[in-house]
Amino acid sequence: MNSSMDIIRGIGEGSIRAIAKALSEVENGSSGSTDILDYLFSRQQGFTLGITGPPGAGKSTLVDRMITRYRSIDNSVGVIAVDPSSPFTGGALLGDRIRMQSHATDSKVFIRSMGSRGHLGGLSGATRDASLVLSAAGYNPVIIETVGVGQAEVEVAELADITLLVLVPGLGDDVQSMKAGIMEIGDIIVLNKSDRSGIEQLENYVKASLDLMPPGLKRPEVIRVSATNGGGLEDLWCAMDRLAATHSEKDKLLRSAVKTMNQILRENGVLFSEKLLELEYNGREAVEKLILAGQLTPYAVGRKLLERAERMFEHNGSK
Amino acid sequence: MDRKIRVLIGKPGLDGHDRGAKYIARALRDAGMEVVYTGIRQTPEAIADAAIQEDVDFVGISLLSGAHNHLFPEVARLLNNKDASDIILFGGGVIPEEDIPGLKEAGYAAIFTPGTPAAEVVEFINSQMEKRQ
């Protein structure tokens, strides 16, 4: 099961091993991954749910509840749980499965843990491709859970059809720092651990932040839940269903096709630049040295590369 | 290509003593690997299913209760049945010397007993990966 043809065939036959291999291929950005993605692209179905929020907000527990909910209406559920990779060693401890154990042997639930690694084009490239694989393999919804630190929450909102931002009382400064995120990303803001003190304060704070939203933007719903004892979950499911119903299948596909193309263009841009750097300066390391030594400015590098690319295009054009 | 070594660390059976498992999980992470930790009290089925979905290169399981002669071979059998015998197995915990040959027979490439330095496990994994390539 190592060629992309075998993998594509396996996915068609519903082989769990093939789906898992496809996820590895796209995550590693291996040479066969584009073939797999190209084949699966038009086979996507259903919708994607993004779940983000600070560490300890109860995202995994909420995802566990969500799986139970969708399984109760007989949907297969895919989960992509992203945890941070160490920028120093590249290693990662992926522990989100611990809170989803009640579904461990359910053959209609596919859970995949991913390290955020140092992906080209950021987190979104790999998670986007992984969610495409699960969606085309028949999982609906595909839930993407990511730690909301820095840019990750904005990225997940870009690729999911519906995004939930999960907040909890007592994180004080974390919520402060997510203020911008609150306005930009959540379709629904979930206030989890509603049985804890400080929930009123949190709700007031969030609502006050939302009042500052520029007019014309869609204001997210704010819903209190307790993922552990189940309080408020019915309200959340209803809100999610309402949102899901507003997305027509065709709109979604078109939107995601254009978005995906734009992301791929950006990723390609990085790849092309690396190649040009190689030609012009013998690679990134060498040019970094020159910049640090003050012999080159970053702007000069950018200009040089563009000039080089233009010369190459002219040369090709005159053939 | 951004290939990482992926390892699943799990604890089957009923004992909840997960210090050893967590210690190894952290050591492997610090060695640059992606470690999926499943937590305690897993059934062999849950471990095998998780290993396949996560597409790991290695499964390491830890047990201190004495049920290793039953649970360890069961994980190996399930992986074989699911066409995943290429995943390399290793075990750890309180395992008497005399049980080790039987577990190796059942498909375990290594068994690490208490007191093993984490570096030894890291080295085992790296050397197995080299052999494979």
Interface residues (C-beta under 8 A of the other chain):
Chain A: I16 R17 I19 A20 K21 L23 S24 E27 N28 G29 S30 S85 S86 T89 G90 G91 A92 L93 L94 G95 R97 I98 Q101 A104 T105 S107 F110 I111 R112 S113 G115 R117 G118 H119
Chain B: M1 D2 R3 K4 A25 R26 L28 R29 D30 A31 G32 M33 E34 V35 V36 Y37 T38 G39 Q42 T43 E45 A46 D49 A50 I52 Q53 E54 D55 K82 D83 A84
